[in-house]
Amino acid sequence: MDDMTGTTQADRTLLLLDDDSALRSRLGRALESRGFQTIAVESVSEALAVIRERAPAFAVLDLRLEDGSGLSVVDALRETRPDARIVMLTGYGNIATAVAAVKAGAVDYLSKPADADDVVNALLAAGTGAPPPPPENPMSADRVRWEHIQRVYELCSHNVSETARRLNMHRRTLQRILSKRAPR
């Protein structure tokens, strides 16, 4: 038994559910490099099929998806594998959804963009009852803002006017931000 998780070392299967393909592939590779056997899917229906076939020991789930909510995946995983460690990710974080995720059985709730180390710390610290340690070098506020703008811009199919409207900012201000490099 692994002291940190309560699951066997051999079972490092992890379900990664996110409809953002860039985030899914980047986070999937990062988790695999940290020893997890990652199964990456983009929809609730695909996640439920994976759980029916073989329920993973770990899961990292997006909250809002095109075909439903990640909370339904939490419920399905809890029914088939009660000892699974689940972390919810969302770009639309608020207290109500965090409470709902934890009540459904998630062990932690992280806002996007989440660093792979933060995700792993949340997954592995879950069995100890203690919160994961704070990140050594968290993203700057400017970087978090830039990542959020990039995500909304991508969700709006690279339409500057629509992105500016959704972010409640002037279009030219957004164009200036998009033309600059990412802050550190």
SULBELHU-V308443 format. One record per residue. RES is the residue in one letter. SS is DSSP state (2 for helix, 1 for strand, 0 for the rest). OMEGA is omega in whole degrees, 0 to 359 (* if undefined). Layout:
RES | SS | OMEGA
RES | SS | OMEGA
This chain:
M | 0 | 175
D | 0 | 185
D | 0 | 186
M | 0 | 187
T | 0 | 183
G | 0 | 177
T | 0 | 181
T | 0 | 179
Q | 0 | 185
A | 0 | 183
D | 0 | 178
R | 0 | 178
T | 1 | 184
L | 1 | 175
L | 1 | 178
L | 1 | 182
L | 1 | 176
D | 0 | 180
D | 0 | 176
D | 0 | 188
S | 2 | 180
A | 2 | 179
L | 2 | 182
R | 2 | 181
S | 2 | 180
R | 2 | 180
L | 2 | 178
G | 2 | 178
R | 2 | 181
A | 2 | 179
L | 2 | 176
E | 2 | 179
S | 2 | 178
R | 0 | 172
G | 0 | 179
F | 0 | 174
Q | 1 | 191
T | 1 | 171
I | 1 | 184
A | 1 | 179
V | 1 | 184
E | 0 | 182
S | 0 | 178
V | 2 | 182
S | 2 | 177
E | 2 | 180
A | 2 | 180
L | 2 | 177
A | 2 | 178
V | 2 | 181
I | 2 | 178
R | 2 | 182
E | 2 | 178
R | 0 | 183
A | 0 | 182
P | 0 | 179
A | 0 | 182
F | 1 | 176
A | 1 | 172
V | 1 | 191
L | 1 | 172
D | 1 | 182
L | 0 | 183
R | 1 | 180
L | 1 | 183
E | 0 | 183
D | 0 | 176
G | 1 | 183
S | 1 | 175
G | 2 | 179
L | 2 | 178
S | 2 | 177
V | 2 | 176
V | 2 | 180
D | 2 | 181
A | 2 | 180
L | 2 | 178
R | 2 | 179
E | 2 | 184
T | 2 | 181
R | 0 | 184
P | 0 | 182
D | 0 | 182
A | 0 | 177
R | 1 | 187
I | 1 | 174
V | 1 | 177
M | 1 | 174
L | 1 | 174
T | 1 | 173
G | 0 | 183
Y | 0 | 187
G | 0 | 169
N | 0 | 186
I | 2 | 183
A | 2 | 180
T | 2 | 177
A | 2 | 179
V | 2 | 179
A | 2 | 180
A | 2 | 181
V | 2 | 177
K | 2 | 180
A | 2 | 178
G | 0 | 176
A | 0 | 181
V | 0 | 178
D | 1 | 184
Y | 1 | 183
L | 1 | 176
S | 1 | 175
K | 0 | 358
P | 0 | 180
A | 0 | 178
D | 0 | 180
A | 2 | 178
D | 2 | 177
D | 2 | 179
V | 2 | 180
V | 2 | 178
N | 2 | 179
A | 2 | 179
L | 2 | 186
L | 2 | 179
A | 2 | 185
A | 2 | 183
G | 2 | 185
T | 2 | 183
G | 0 | 179
A | 0 | 178
P | 0 | 178
P | 0 | 179
P | 0 | 178
P | 0 | 181
P | 0 | 180
E | 0 | 181
N | 0 | 182
P | 0 | 178
M | 0 | 176
S | 0 | 178
A | 2 | 178
D | 2 | 180
R | 2 | 179
V | 2 | 179
R | 2 | 181
W | 2 | 179
E | 2 | 180
H | 2 | 179
I | 2 | 179
Q | 2 | 180
R | 2 | 179
V | 2 | 178
Y | 2 | 178
E | 2 | 179
L | 2 | 179
C | 0 | 179
S | 0 | 177
H | 0 | 176
N | 0 | 185
V | 2 | 182
S | 2 | 180
E | 2 | 178
T | 2 | 180
A | 2 | 179
R | 2 | 181
R | 2 | 179
L | 2 | 180
N | 0 | 178
M | 0 | 179
H | 0 | 183
R | 2 | 181
R | 2 | 176
T | 2 | 178
L | 2 | 179
Q | 2 | 178
R | 2 | 180
I | 2 | 182
L | 2 | 182
S | 2 | 181
K | 0 | 176
R | 0 | 179
A | 0 | 175
P | 0 | 179
R | 0 | *
